[in-house]
Amino acid sequence: MARLRVVLPVLAILVGGCTGPDVADPTPLFVSGAVPWSVAIPSGWHASTNRSEPDPRLRVGALNTYITNVQYSFDQLSPGPNSGPGASEKLGPSAVVVKVLLLWYAPDEPIEWNPEGSSTTIARSPTGWHDDAQNPGWEFRERNVCLADRCVSVLEWHGPDASEDAIGSMERMAQSLQLEPGWTDPVAQPLATTNHPNRPTKPHVDVSVQAADAGA
């Protein structure tokens, strides 16, 4: 059976509605119906979102957004923080990456996202920096960002030649992430059917967006 490929809408908008000589350039905001989060992105940086295919043989499902200062679209086979070699070759040694990760179970079912309680996003303190065992010279750290009882993992990851400015931007992005209290997994919609009238057949999401230029 051919794999059904689904591209979900992604929107990069600008934060702030005021303009003028005394107003700083607004920061583009990554907003996508494919994920339950938004994050401020510096102009010229790039974001790509992907998710695992609905396979009951997987231990968990994974929904990821990657934001980086280089032109690169991540997929399931890409290098990652302590999870795959080749980062300097594919991204370059000066790259920095913010990875947002949501795991869910069962991996062949739509994501249930129903935070109960506070509507305030809370960013936990990050871990210390760790050496990436699979990518010499690269370092990463991780923090949890939570909305009530639901949390995602936010990883900061940079190469050996990353600039202090880029690393600072990466940290500010990780701190800016906001989780959405009212989000419905778009894959929950009946995209196609097999023997079951209410379940889609192997949807796959592969979304890329370049943050809009704030001066445009």
C-alpha positions in Angstrom: 0.0 0.0 0.0 1.4 3.4 -0.9 2.2 5.6 2.1 -0.2 8.5 2.6 1.8 11.7 2.9 0.2 14.6 4.6 1.5 18.2 4.8 0.0 20.3 7.5 -0.2 24.1 7.5 2.6 26.1 9.1 2.4 29.8 9.7 5.3 32.1 10.7 3.9 35.4 12.0 5.4 38.5 13.7 5.0 39.2 17.3 4.0 42.8 18.1 1.8 45.1 16.1 3.6 48.5 16.6 6.0 50.0 14.2 8.0 53.2 14.2 11.5 54.5 14.8 11.4 53.9 18.5 10.0 50.3 18.3 12.4 47.3 18.0 12.0 45.0 15.1 9.5 42.3 16.0 10.6 38.7 16.4 9.0 36.1 14.1 6.9 33.5 15.9 6.8 29.9 14.7 3.1 28.8 14.9 1.9 25.6 13.4 -1.3 23.6 13.6 0.9 20.5 13.4 2.3 21.0 17.0 0.9 22.2 20.3 3.6 24.9 20.8 4.9 28.2 19.5 8.4 29.7 19.8 10.1 33.0 18.9 12.6 32.5 16.1 15.3 35.1 15.0 14.9 36.2 11.4 16.7 34.0 8.9 16.6 30.9 11.1 14.8 27.8 9.9 12.3 25.4 11.4 11.2 21.9 10.4 8.6 19.6 12.0 8.3 15.9 11.6 6.7 13.0 13.4 7.0 9.2 13.5 4.7 7.2 11.4 1.9 5.4 13.2 3.5 2.0 13.7 2.3 -0.2 16.6 5.8 -1.8 16.7 7.3 1.5 18.0 7.7 1.9 21.8 6.4 5.5 21.6 5.5 8.1 19.0 7.7 11.2 18.5 6.7 14.6 17.3 9.6 17.0 16.8 10.3 20.6 15.8 13.9 21.6 15.0 15.0 25.2 14.8 18.5 26.0 13.5 20.6 28.8 12.2 21.6 26.8 9.0 19.5 25.7 6.0 18.7 22.1 6.9 15.4 20.1 7.1 15.5 17.4 9.7 13.9 14.0 9.3 13.9 10.7 11.2 17.4 9.8 9.9 19.1 13.1 10.7 21.8 13.5 13.4 20.5 14.6 16.7 21.6 15.5 20.3 23.5 12.4 21.4 21.3 10.3 19.1 23.1 10.2 15.7 26.5 11.0 14.2 27.4 13.3 11.3 26.3 16.6 12.8 29.3 18.6 11.7 29.2 17.1 8.2 25.5 17.7 7.6 24.9 20.9 9.6 28.4 22.4 9.9 30.4 22.9 13.0 29.0 26.4 13.7 25.4 25.2 13.8 23.1 25.6 16.8 19.8 23.7 17.1 16.7 23.9 19.4 14.8 20.6 19.4 11.3 20.4 20.8 10.2 16.8 21.4 6.8 15.3 22.4 6.5 11.6 23.0 3.2 9.8 23.2 1.6 6.3 23.5 0.1 4.5 21.7 2.4 5.4 18.7 -0.2 4.3 16.1 -3.0 6.5 17.7 -3.5 10.3 17.4 -1.9 12.4 20.2 -4.1 13.2 23.1 -3.4 16.7 24.3 -5.7 17.8 27.1 -3.7 19.6 29.9 -5.8 19.9 33.0 -5.2 22.7 35.5 -3.1 25.8 34.9 -2.9 27.5 31.5 0.5 28.9 32.2 3.6 27.4 30.5 6.4 26.6 33.0 10.0 26.1 31.8 12.1 24.0 34.2 15.7 24.8 34.8 18.0 23.1 32.2 20.5 20.4 32.9 24.2 21.2 32.7 26.0 20.9 29.4 26.9 17.4 28.3 29.4 16.3 25.6 27.7 14.6 22.6 29.3 11.1 22.5 28.4 10.7 18.9 29.5 14.1 17.6 32.9 15.2 18.9 33.0 18.9 20.0 29.2 19.2 20.1 27.4 19.9 23.4 23.7 19.6 24.5 21.5 20.3 27.5 17.8 19.6 28.1 14.9 21.1 30.0 11.2 20.2 30.5 8.6 22.7 29.6 5.2 21.9 31.0 1.6 23.1 30.8 -0.3 21.7 33.8 0.3 17.9 33.6 1.7 17.8 30.1 5.4 18.3 29.3 7.6 18.4 26.3 11.4 18.1 26.2 13.4 21.1 24.8 17.1 20.4 23.9 19.7 23.0 23.1 22.5 21.6 20.9 25.5 23.4 19.3 28.6 22.6 17.3 32.2 23.3 18.4 32.4 26.6 16.3 29.1 28.0 17.3 29.3 31.7 18.2 28.3 33.2 21.5 25.6 35.2 19.8 24.1 32.1 18.2 24.2 30.2 21.5 22.5 33.1 23.3 19.8 33.1 20.6 19.3 29.4 21.1 18.9 29.8 24.9 16.3 32.6 24.4 14.3 30.5 22.0 14.3 27.6 24.5 13.0 30.0 27.1 10.3 31.5 24.8 8.5 28.3 24.1 4.8 28.4 24.9 2.4 25.4 25.0 -1.1 25.6 23.7 -3.9 24.5 26.0 -6.4 24.0 23.2 -4.8 21.8 20.5 -6.2 18.9 18.5 -3.9 16.6 16.7 -4.7 17.2 13.0 -3.9 13.5 12.3 -7.0 12.7 14.4 -9.1 13.8 11.5 -10.1 11.0 9.1 -7.6 11.5 6.3 -8.3 8.1 4.7 -9.8 4.8 5.8 -9.0 1.1 5.7 -11.2 -1.5 7.4 -11.9 0.9 10.3 -14.2 3.8 9.4 -12.6 6.3 11.9 -8.9 5.6 11.6 -6.5 7.1 9.1 -4.0 5.0 7.2 -0.4 5.7 8.0 -0.3 9.5 7.9 3.1 11.1 7.7 3.9 14.7 8.5 6.9 16.5 7.1 6.7 20.3 7.4 9.4 22.9 6.8 9.2 26.7 7.2 11.7 29.5 7.1 11.1 32.3 9.6 9.9 35.4 7.9 12.3 38.4 7.8 11.2 40.8 10.5 12.1 43.7 8.2 9.9 42.6 5.3 
